[in-house]
């Protein structure tokens, strides 16, 4: 496994959930983490906790759905550090009104802009510098719903996360000649704040049996520690007690 000392990692959606767990794990392994998200006060608190543990963390507030904002933030990171070795696209959301019967154009656009467009904007922003250095790793957080058509997540989220998987595959097809690697990380249910946006929130007992953010943090770290000649193209990961297989009342077709 390679050392992350001296590496610069940019993580979106870093204020909570998978993004925060990834930032914590990468920082503990020696990387300088740049944490992006829309809530400045949350980022400041979480980056402060990482620094209090003796690690390096900065914040770069960002709305990934705004291409101009992404361009400005990425340019500032590159100007400050001269490099982005690892990009983790973890910014994502879903909306309660997510089915064909109640999906709105506004809700559709919000899901697509954050989950798919935002991932593209950030990838496009760092690729030129990665090409110049002939090195770089992109980890795109997709979903179980990016590999399978899951009823519970609705058409917008499914479409966006399938798009993230396809986009990641094409990154590897095209950019492997430039030493750039990409991984589509596809977790099933993870106990993150996104559960609050479910049409029916799972029970506390069910949430406790889901994947936990720290599990995904470890997974992100494992991908990042692979040597440059190793590309982990995709990881599909779920809790052992997988409600998608077993069924649950809040997942049932209404």
C-alpha positions in Angstrom: 0.0 0.0 0.0 1.2 3.5 -0.8 1.7 6.3 1.7 -0.7 9.3 1.5 1.9 11.6 3.1 2.2 14.7 0.8 -1.0 13.9 -1.1 -3.8 16.4 -1.5 -7.3 15.1 -1.4 -10.4 17.1 -2.4 -13.7 15.7 -1.0 -17.1 17.0 -1.8 -20.1 16.4 0.5 -17.5 16.4 3.3 -19.7 17.9 6.0 -21.4 14.6 6.9 -21.9 11.0 6.0 -19.6 9.2 3.5 -17.8 12.4 2.5 -16.9 13.2 6.1 -15.8 9.7 6.8 -13.6 9.7 3.7 -12.0 13.0 4.7 -11.3 11.7 8.2 -9.8 8.5 7.0 -7.6 10.1 4.3 -6.4 12.8 6.8 -5.5 10.2 9.4 -3.4 8.4 6.7 -1.4 11.5 6.1 -3.2 13.4 3.3 -4.0 17.1 3.3 -7.8 17.1 2.9 -9.8 20.0 1.4 -13.4 19.6 2.5 -16.2 21.0 0.4 -19.9 21.3 1.0 -22.6 23.9 1.2 -22.7 24.4 5.0 -19.6 26.5 6.0 -20.2 26.2 9.7 -20.4 22.4 9.6 -17.3 22.2 7.5 -15.4 24.5 9.9 -16.4 22.3 12.9 -15.5 19.0 11.2 -12.2 20.3 9.8 -11.3 21.7 13.2 -11.9 18.3 14.8 -9.5 16.7 12.2 -6.9 19.3 12.9 -7.3 18.8 16.6 -6.3 15.2 16.0 -3.0 16.3 14.5 -4.0 16.1 10.9 -4.3 18.5 8.0 -7.7 19.8 6.9 -8.9 22.9 5.1 -12.4 23.9 4.0 -13.6 25.2 0.6 -17.3 25.9 0.7 -19.0 24.9 -2.6 -22.2 24.2 -4.4 -21.2 21.4 -6.8 -24.3 22.1 -9.0 -22.8 25.5 -9.9 -20.1 24.9 -12.6 -18.6 28.4 -12.1 -18.3 27.9 -8.4 -16.6 24.5 -9.0 -14.2 26.1 -11.4 -13.3 28.9 -8.9 -12.8 26.5 -5.9 -10.7 24.0 -7.9 -8.5 26.8 -9.3 -7.9 28.1 -5.8 -7.0 24.6 -4.5 -4.6 24.1 -7.4 -3.1 27.6 -6.9 -2.5 26.8 -3.2 -1.3 23.3 -3.4 -0.2 22.8 -7.1 -2.0 19.5 -7.3 -5.0 17.4 -6.5 -4.0 13.8 -6.1 -7.3 12.4 -5.0 -10.8 13.6 -5.8 -13.7 12.1 -3.9 -17.1 13.1 -5.3 -19.4 12.4 -2.4 -21.9 15.2 -2.7 -25.3 13.7 -3.2 -28.9 13.8 -2.2 -32.4 12.5 -2.9 -35.8 14.1 -2.4 -38.9 12.7 -0.6 -41.1 13.2 -3.6 -39.2 10.8 -5.8 -41.6 8.6 -7.7 -43.3 9.2 -11.1 -46.6 9.9 -9.3 -45.1 12.8 -7.3 -41.8 13.7 -8.9 -41.5 17.4 -9.8 -39.2 19.0 -12.4 -37.6 21.0 -9.6 -36.9 17.8 -7.6 -35.6 16.0 -10.7 -33.3 18.8 -11.5 -32.0 19.0 -8.0 -31.1 15.3 -7.9 -29.5 15.3 -11.3 -27.5 18.6 -10.8 -26.0 17.5 -7.5 -25.4 13.8 -8.1 -24.4 13.7 -11.7 -23.6 17.1 -13.0 -21.7 18.0 -9.8 -19.5 14.9 -10.2 -18.8 15.8 -13.8 -17.9 19.4 -13.0 -15.4 18.4 -10.3 -13.8 15.7 -12.5 -13.5 18.1 -15.4 -11.9 20.7 -13.1 -9.1 18.5 -11.9 -8.4 16.4 -15.0 -6.0 18.9 -16.7 -3.7 19.1 -13.7 -3.8 15.3 -13.3 -3.0 14.8 -17.0 -0.1 17.2 -16.7 1.3 15.1 -13.8 0.4 11.8 -15.3 -1.2 10.8 -12.1 -4.5 11.0 -10.3 -7.3 9.1 -8.6 -11.0 9.9 -8.8 -13.5 8.2 -6.5 -17.1 8.8 -7.5 -19.6 7.8 -4.9 -22.4 6.2 -6.8 -24.9 3.7 -5.2 -26.4 0.3 -5.3 -29.0 2.1 -7.4 -26.3 3.0 -9.8 -25.8 -0.7 -10.6 -29.3 -2.0 -10.1 -32.7 -0.4 -10.7 -34.0 0.1 -7.2 -37.6 1.0 -6.7 -37.1 2.8 -3.4 -34.8 5.5 -4.7 -36.9 6.6 -7.6 -36.2 7.4 -11.3 -34.1 10.6 -10.8 -31.7 9.1 -8.3 -31.4 5.9 -10.3 -30.7 7.7 -13.5 -28.1 10.0 -11.9 -26.2 7.2 -10.1 -26.3 5.0 -13.2 -24.8 8.0 -15.0 -22.0 8.2 -12.4 -21.1 4.6 -13.0 -21.0 5.1 -16.7 -19.0 8.3 -16.4 -16.5 6.6 -14.2 -16.0 3.7 -16.6 -15.4 6.1 -19.4 -12.8 8.0 -17.3 -10.8 4.8 -17.1 -11.2 4.0 -20.8 -9.9 7.4 -21.8 -7.6 8.6 -19.1 -5.7 5.4 -18.3 -3.1 6.5 -20.8 -2.5 9.5 -18.6 -2.0 7.6 -15.4 -5.4 8.5 -14.1 -7.6 6.0 -12.3 -11.2 6.1 -11.3 -13.5 4.0 -9.1 -17.3 4.0 -8.9 -18.1 3.2 -5.2 -21.6 1.7 -5.1 -22.9 1.2 -1.6 -26.3 -0.1 -0.6 -28.0 1.5 2.4 -25.7 3.6 4.5 -26.8 5.2 7.8 -26.3 8.8 6.8 -28.5 12.0 7.0 -30.0 11.1 3.6 -32.3 8.7 5.6 -34.1 11.8 6.8 -35.2 12.4 3.2 -36.8 9.0 2.7 -40.6 9.1 2.2 -40.8 6.7 5.2 -37.7 6.8 7.5 -36.4 3.4 8.4 -36.5 2.3 12.0 -33.6 3.0 14.3 -33.1 -0.8 14.5 -32.8 -1.1 10.7 -30.5 1.9 10.5 -28.1 0.3 13.1 -27.8 -2.7 10.8 -26.9 -0.7 7.7 -23.5 0.2 6.5 -22.0 2.9 8.6 -20.1 6.0 7.3 -16.9 4.7 8.8 -17.2 1.5 6.7 -17.2 3.7 3.6 -14.3 5.8 5.0 -12.2 2.7 5.3 -13.2 1.6 1.8 -12.2 5.0 0.3 -8.9 4.8 2.1 -8.2 1.3 0.8 -8.8 2.5 -2.8 -6.6 5.5 -2.2 -3.7 3.4 -0.8 -3.5 1.2 -3.9 -0.3 1.7 -5.9 -0.5 3.8 -9.1 -0.5 0.7 -11.4 -3.7 -0.6 -9.7 -7.1 0.6 -10.8 -10.1 -0.4 -8.7 -12.8 0.2 -11.3 -15.8 -0.4 -9.2 -16.8 -1.6 -5.7 -20.3 -2.9 -4.9 -20.8 -3.0 -1.1 -23.8 -3.7 1.1 -24.6 -4.6 4.7 -24.7 -8.3 5.3 -28.3 -7.9 6.5 -29.4 -6.4 3.3 -32.9 -5.0 3.4 -33.0 -4.7 -0.4 -32.9 -8.5 -0.5 -35.0 -9.1 2.6 -37.7 -6.5 2.1 -39.0 -4.0 4.6 -42.3 -2.2 5.0 -40.8 1.2 4.1 -39.3 -0.2 0.9 -42.5 -1.8 -0.3 -44.2 -0.5 -3.5 -47.1 1.7 -2.5 
